[in-house]
């Protein structure tokens, strides 16, 4: 139980760190948020918990493919935010990400990468 609490605390600390940095500097906050900190932590947790190397490698592999269709959201968000407000923009970006993911998964399936 202590291990799970430690994992939650450290992982939450990363999110708090990013949000605090973003308050002070848009660029620094964006830079740190763009780092794959959650993925790195997940890889560390998998390794420390003695998961097979194949499972750890698969996590990194699929993370790469899942990140690509989320990128348009970061371009659409600043355009929509002043027009429709925060919550509608967030919802629209989530929907856009899901649509992009579905289309991306269909396209790369032709190259032998199965995401769905």
C-alpha positions in Angstrom: 0.0 0.0 0.0 2.9 2.4 0.8 4.3 1.8 -2.7 1.0 2.8 -4.4 0.7 5.9 -2.3 4.3 6.8 -3.2 3.5 6.3 -6.9 0.5 8.5 -6.6 2.4 11.2 -4.7 5.3 11.4 -7.1 3.1 11.3 -10.2 0.8 14.0 -8.8 3.8 16.1 -7.9 4.8 16.1 -11.6 1.4 17.5 -12.6 1.6 20.2 -9.8 5.1 21.1 -10.9 4.0 21.6 -14.5 1.0 23.8 -13.5 3.1 25.9 -11.1 5.8 26.4 -13.8 3.1 27.4 -16.3 1.8 30.1 -14.0 5.2 31.6 -13.9 6.3 31.1 -17.5 4.2 30.1 -20.5 7.3 28.8 -22.4 8.8 26.9 -19.5 5.5 25.4 -18.5 4.8 24.3 -22.1 8.3 22.9 -22.4 8.1 20.8 -19.2 4.5 19.7 -20.1 5.8 18.6 -23.5 8.4 16.4 -21.9 7.1 12.8 -21.7 7.2 12.9 -17.9 4.2 10.7 -17.4 5.5 8.2 -19.8 8.9 8.2 -18.2 7.3 7.7 -14.8 5.2 4.9 -16.2 8.3 3.2 -17.6 10.1 3.6 -14.3 7.1 2.1 -12.4 6.9 -0.8 -14.8 10.6 -1.5 -14.5 10.7 -1.2 -10.7 7.7 -3.5 -10.5 9.7 -6.1 -12.5 7.5 -6.1 -15.6 8.9 -7.9 -18.6 11.1 -5.9 -21.0 8.7 -6.6 -23.8 5.8 -5.0 -21.8 7.9 -1.9 -21.1 9.0 -1.7 -24.7 5.4 -2.1 -25.9 4.3 0.7 -23.6 6.9 3.1 -25.2 6.0 1.9 -28.7 2.2 2.5 -28.3 2.7 5.8 -26.5 4.5 7.1 -29.6 1.6 6.1 -31.9 -1.0 7.5 -29.5 0.7 10.9 -29.1 0.7 11.7 -32.8 -3.1 12.1 -33.2 -3.4 14.3 -30.1 -1.1 17.0 -31.6 -3.8 18.8 -33.6 -5.5 19.6 -30.3 -2.6 21.8 -29.2 -3.1 23.9 -32.4 -6.9 24.1 -32.2 -7.0 25.0 -28.4 -5.6 28.5 -28.6 -7.7 29.3 -31.6 -11.0 28.2 -30.0 -10.3 29.4 -26.4 -11.0 33.1 -27.0 -14.0 32.4 -29.2 -16.0 29.8 -27.2 -14.5 29.7 -23.6 -12.5 27.2 -21.7 -14.9 24.3 -21.1 -16.4 24.2 -24.6 -12.9 24.5 -26.0 -11.6 21.6 -23.8 -14.6 19.4 -24.9 -14.1 20.3 -28.5 -10.4 19.5 -28.3 -11.2 16.1 -26.7 -13.6 15.3 -29.5 -11.2 16.4 -32.1 -8.5 14.2 -30.5 -10.8 11.2 -30.5 -11.7 11.8 -34.2 -8.1 12.3 -35.1 -7.1 9.1 -33.2 -9.8 7.0 -35.0 -8.7 8.3 -38.5 -5.0 7.9 -37.6 -5.6 4.3 -36.4 -7.4 3.5 -39.7 -4.5 5.0 -41.8 -1.7 3.3 -40.0 -3.4 0.0 -39.9 -2.5 -0.2 -43.6 1.2 -0.1 -42.5 0.7 -3.0 -40.0 0.3 -0.9 -36.8 -2.8 -2.0 -34.9 -4.0 0.6 -32.3 -7.7 -0.4 -32.0 
